[in-house]
């Protein structure tokens, strides 16, 4: 660790095989030069639709069309990769993501259990209930407020995409939710 704020300096690709879903693509196993256990909980909270098991020491998520698995041991698996050039770019993406999470960890420590419980409670329906229900079909590019909520939860949209939403309302609702 050269600067004290870098957890992973290197990720080496070890095993490359044809992808099960598409034989014209590859899947691979890589290994980081350090354990990833301290950043997995942070990445779980940060990444939409990620799955995390502390007991198994695994975090899985989808980035673009790639399924990515990170293991506490430093092992990394990726599927549906076009070629080795794309694999190297994805490895660099993961390295940067892990190191940003590590900087967060150094500054704030492990996230509270309350944050994990809140993430479990967030559903498309919860988000939909905060939206204006205008079904405008044009402002955000989605056919309904519910489909916008689904995309928002998956990371495909941002809340600013709903131009009809009353920003004061969300701040008041958030304050109520947090019990402040």
C-alpha positions as CSV (number, residue, x, y, z in Angstrom):
1,X,0.0,0.0,0.0
2,X,1.9,3.0,-1.3
3,X,-0.1,5.9,0.0
4,X,-1.9,4.3,2.9
5,X,-5.3,4.9,1.3
6,X,-5.0,2.2,-1.4
7,X,-6.1,-1.3,-0.5
8,X,-5.6,-2.9,-3.9
9,X,-2.6,-2.0,-6.1
10,X,-2.9,-4.9,-8.4
11,X,-5.4,-7.4,-9.7
12,X,-4.0,-10.3,-11.7
13,X,-6.2,-12.3,-14.1
14,X,-5.4,-16.0,-13.6
15,X,-8.0,-18.2,-15.3
16,X,-9.8,-17.4,-18.5
17,X,-12.5,-19.8,-20.0
18,X,-15.3,-19.5,-22.5
19,X,-18.4,-17.9,-21.0
20,X,-21.2,-20.4,-20.2
21,X,-23.9,-18.0,-21.5
22,X,-22.1,-17.1,-24.7
23,X,-19.2,-19.2,-26.0
24,X,-18.0,-16.1,-28.1
25,X,-17.3,-14.3,-24.8
26,X,-15.1,-15.2,-21.8
27,X,-15.3,-15.5,-18.0
28,X,-12.4,-15.2,-15.8
29,X,-11.0,-15.4,-12.3
30,X,-8.7,-12.8,-10.9
31,X,-7.0,-12.1,-7.6
32,X,-6.4,-8.8,-5.8
33,X,-3.1,-8.4,-4.0
34,X,-5.1,-7.8,-0.7
35,X,-8.1,-9.2,1.1
36,X,-11.4,-7.3,0.3
37,X,-13.3,-8.1,3.5
38,X,-13.4,-4.5,4.8
39,X,-14.9,-3.0,1.6
40,X,-17.5,-5.6,0.8
41,X,-20.1,-4.1,3.2
42,X,-19.5,-0.6,1.9
43,X,-19.8,-1.7,-1.7
44,X,-23.0,-3.6,-0.9
45,X,-24.6,-0.3,0.3
46,X,-23.2,1.6,-2.6
47,X,-24.0,-0.7,-5.6
48,X,-27.6,-1.0,-6.7
49,X,-29.0,-4.5,-6.8
50,X,-25.9,-6.0,-5.1
51,X,-26.1,-9.1,-3.0
52,X,-23.9,-9.5,0.1
53,X,-23.2,-12.4,2.4
54,X,-21.0,-11.6,5.3
55,X,-21.0,-15.3,6.4
56,X,-19.7,-16.4,3.0
57,X,-17.6,-13.3,2.4
58,X,-19.1,-12.6,-1.0
59,X,-20.6,-9.6,-2.9
60,X,-22.2,-10.0,-6.3
61,X,-23.4,-7.3,-8.6
62,X,-24.0,-6.6,-12.2
63,X,-22.1,-3.8,-14.0
64,X,-23.3,-3.2,-17.5
65,X,-24.0,-6.8,-18.7
66,X,-21.2,-8.4,-16.6
67,X,-21.9,-10.4,-13.5
68,X,-19.1,-9.7,-11.0
69,X,-18.4,-11.5,-7.8
70,X,-16.0,-10.2,-5.1
71,X,-14.7,-12.5,-2.3
72,X,-13.3,-11.4,1.0
73,X,-10.2,-13.4,0.2
74,X,-9.4,-11.2,-2.8
75,X,-10.7,-13.5,-5.4
76,X,-12.7,-11.9,-8.2
77,X,-14.9,-13.6,-10.8
78,X,-16.5,-12.0,-13.9
79,X,-18.7,-13.3,-16.7
80,X,-19.9,-12.3,-20.1
81,X,-16.7,-10.4,-21.0
82,X,-16.0,-9.7,-24.7
83,X,-12.2,-10.3,-24.6
84,X,-9.0,-9.8,-22.6
85,X,-8.9,-6.1,-23.4
86,X,-12.4,-5.6,-21.9
87,X,-11.3,-7.9,-19.0
88,X,-8.4,-5.6,-18.2
89,X,-10.7,-2.5,-18.3
90,X,-13.2,-4.2,-15.9
91,X,-10.4,-5.2,-13.6
92,X,-9.3,-1.5,-13.5
93,X,-12.9,-0.5,-12.8
94,X,-13.1,-2.9,-9.9
95,X,-9.7,-1.8,-8.5
96,X,-10.8,1.8,-8.5
97,X,-14.2,0.9,-7.0
98,X,-12.5,-1.1,-4.2
99,X,-10.0,1.7,-3.5
100,X,-12.8,4.4,-3.3
101,X,-14.6,2.1,-0.8
102,X,-11.5,1.7,1.2
103,X,-11.0,5.5,1.4
104,X,-14.6,5.6,2.8
105,X,-13.7,2.9,5.3
106,X,-10.6,4.8,6.5
107,X,-12.6,7.9,7.0
108,X,-15.9,6.6,8.4
109,X,-15.3,3.0,9.4
110,X,-17.7,0.1,8.9
111,X,-21.3,1.2,8.1
112,X,-23.8,0.8,10.8
113,X,-26.2,-2.1,11.0
114,X,-29.1,0.4,10.6
115,X,-27.9,1.2,7.0
116,X,-28.0,-2.5,6.1
117,X,-31.5,-2.8,7.5
118,X,-32.6,0.3,5.6
119,X,-31.3,-1.1,2.3
120,X,-33.3,-4.3,2.8
121,X,-36.5,-2.2,3.2
122,X,-36.0,-0.2,0.0
123,X,-38.2,-1.6,-2.8
124,X,-39.6,-0.2,-6.1
125,X,-42.9,0.3,-4.3
126,X,-41.3,2.3,-1.5
127,X,-39.7,4.6,-4.1
128,X,-42.9,4.7,-6.2
129,X,-44.8,6.0,-3.2
130,X,-42.4,9.0,-3.0
131,X,-42.9,9.9,-6.7
132,X,-45.7,12.2,-8.1
133,X,-47.7,9.5,-9.7
134,X,-48.3,11.7,-12.7
135,X,-47.7,8.9,-15.3
136,X,-46.6,11.7,-17.6
137,X,-44.8,9.2,-19.9
138,X,-42.4,11.8,-21.2
139,X,-40.5,13.7,-18.5
140,X,-38.2,10.8,-17.4
141,X,-38.4,8.6,-20.5
142,X,-40.3,5.8,-18.8
143,X,-43.8,4.6,-19.4
144,X,-44.9,4.9,-15.7
145,X,-43.7,6.2,-12.4
146,X,-43.4,2.6,-11.2
147,X,-41.0,1.6,-14.1
148,X,-39.1,4.8,-13.2
149,X,-38.9,3.5,-9.6
150,X,-37.6,0.1,-10.7
151,X,-34.9,1.8,-12.9
152,X,-34.0,4.2,-10.0
153,X,-33.5,1.3,-7.6
154,X,-31.4,-0.6,-10.1
155,X,-29.2,2.4,-10.8
156,X,-30.4,3.0,-14.3
157,X,-32.0,6.4,-13.5
158,X,-31.4,9.1,-10.9
159,X,-34.0,10.9,-8.9
160,X,-33.3,14.1,-10.8
161,X,-34.7,12.3,-13.9
162,X,-38.2,13.0,-12.5
163,X,-38.5,16.7,-13.2
164,X,-42.0,16.8,-11.8
165,X,-40.9,15.7,-8.3
166,X,-41.1,18.2,-5.5
167,X,-37.6,18.3,-4.0
168,X,-38.9,19.9,-0.8
169,X,-41.3,17.0,-0.3
170,X,-38.5,14.3,-0.5
171,X,-36.4,16.2,2.1
172,X,-39.4,16.3,4.5
173,X,-40.2,12.6,3.9
174,X,-36.6,11.7,4.4
175,X,-36.5,13.6,7.7
176,X,-39.6,11.7,8.8
177,X,-38.2,8.4,7.8
178,X,-35.0,9.0,9.7
179,X,-37.1,10.1,12.8
180,X,-35.4,13.5,13.0
